[in-house]
Amino acid sequence: MSPANTQSATASENQPATGQWSDLIGHEQIRDWFAAAIQQRRFGGSMLFVGSPGSGKRTVAKLVAKTLLCENVPAMEMAPCGICKSCIQVEADTHIDLIRVRKPENKSFIPLSTLIGERDARMQSGFCHDIQLKPLIGKRKIAILEDADFLNEEGANCLLKTLEEPPADAVILVIGTVEQQQLPTIRSRCRIIRFSLNNEYSKRLLREVHKIEADDEQLDEAIEIAGGNMHTAQRLLDSEANEFRDSLLRLLLAQHPDPVKISRTLNQQIESAGKDPKKRRHALRDALAIAVQHFRREMRAAAYAEKHDSQTMRRLDRSVRAIHELDRNANQATLIECYAADIAAGITGERGGIG
């Protein structure tokens, strides 16, 4: 993939930051459903947003909050003004009638205390307590629970009653990625809203929102490697990312991959991201995404040639598992060391996970 010209973007979740439903790219059906539900006064309850990172889930969640809390424009018009006190506070996550919960950076799961309060004062604070309080400014209470992928069974169980019987004036928006990855107890209690972008919409987002200047082939390749993750695709289109990708693929294509060189290359990629833990994790995740796509292509080529390539299958499995371990806050140094050794040996490296 040759270098593409990129500019940084401030848009949340890869959608425009103007705060209007008309600006959404690729989600006309979702917009129309929300409009009909609000206009028919049957909008409420618990909803689960699922889709790849960067597909617009958080943008829509914020638009819902602005639409319902805007002081100047009735919700039925689906056109929040963006300039009233409430719209500004929603954008800044400071509105008193908006609850927003995320997984802390240093945690593997959303803590119980975030959901139901501290151990010695359960249900006196936290998500489930706060959503029961009456709205103080507007007519609705909006709760956005992000990172649903990181709800463990205990945390999900704490949410059951709240999701099943939310207050009449409340709207609960749960945000996750893969639908099947969400716990059944969560899925069964929420209306599921699926966010998906086809290739053409994905390319429009990269060009129109992130102002990336690249040809269709470059964009197609970045989107494929990223597996539809628009955040990853944007980073992969950076010229330095292209250089790293080429060097990593040379190592993976070797007849006998060198674990020391693989480990060194991955560590250098992390160091290039600086000191920010989130950026370092993204750098490693992007590298693993490149490996996953490489091994998938190798598997497709083997299938086309009617060959069985068990070693590549094991390397693909190991790369996918490494991403899951990284998402669970595995120690990066240990993960890289084990991953490089397993890729070189062509084994899955099943060892009960890396912590």
Protein Blocks (a to p, Z undefined) as FASTA:
>chain_A
ZZddddddfbehhiafkopaklpghilmmmmmmmmmmmnopagcjddddddehilmmmmm
mmmmmmmmomkbcfklopaehlamklmmmmnopafkbccddddfkbcbdcfklmnopfkl
ghkgcjklmmmpccfklmbdcdddehklmccfklmmmmmmmmmmgcfkbccddddfbfkl
pcfklmmmpccddddddfklmmmmmmmmnopacdfklmmmmmmmnnopaklmmmmmpmkl
mmmmmmmmmmmmpmbacfklmmmmmmmmmmmnojalklmmmmmmmmmmmmmmmmmmmmmm
mmmnopacfklmmmmmmmmmmmmmmmnopafklmmmmmmmmmmnopahiggiaZZ
